[in-house]
Amino acid sequence: MEFHEKLQHLRKQNNLTQEQLSEKLYVSRTAVSKWESGKGYPNLESLKALSKLFHVSIDELLSNGEIIDLAQRENRSNLRRFCAIIYGVLDIICLAFLFLPIFGQQEGEYFKAVALGGYTDISVGLKMAFYILIVLVSLAGVGEIIFSLIKNPKLMSVGKGVSLAISALAILTFALSRHAYITAYMFALFLLKILIFIMENRKTL
């Protein structure tokens, strides 16, 4: 008997509807329906809750093949969450660009490295654009970390896509305005995120 058959049998044996079972497990009724139709498995926490609720071991709920499959799914999920957190941290690091002296400002015959706040050899509009882009990248990082903590794969994927898009726009803006240092730093972080993305997808294939 497969897991979805066992789950359906145990639920009916205990006179529970899918709605009632979902409430006891703190999941959606759709999730329970998906499990019972054989279209997915609960995560480890939900499996523990099912084991406790129906007084059966996890080994009784799952076959050896299903246990291996679940372990692989959990590993992939944990890897995606870990990568999303790294993405978020790299994006939040960009806030430092607001305070680091990485803009060259001419003073007489010499150039002095200044932070964005003290940089005056730039139009107000472009300076505001720099502020907005850096803040947006950092906010994308905060979002990625939040999405990873609430374990939402779809939002994590969206967060990574938004992060890469804003980072690319920032790099293009800095490059076109001929600010070499911040362009190089942003590009290095962008390449690091691309590398993490490639490694993550190679591991999860």
Buried (B, 14 or more C-beta within 10 A) or exposed (E): EEBBEBBBEBBEEEEBEBEBBBBBBEBEBEBBBBBBEEEBBBBBEBBEBBBEBBEEEBEEBBBEEBBEBBEEBEEBBEBBBEBBBBBBEBBBBBBEBBEBBBBBBEEEEEEEEBBBEEBEEBEEEEBEBBBEBBEBBBBBBEBBBBBBEEBBBEBBEBBBEBBBEBBEBBBEBBBEBEBEBBBBBBBEBBEEBEEBBEEBEEEBE
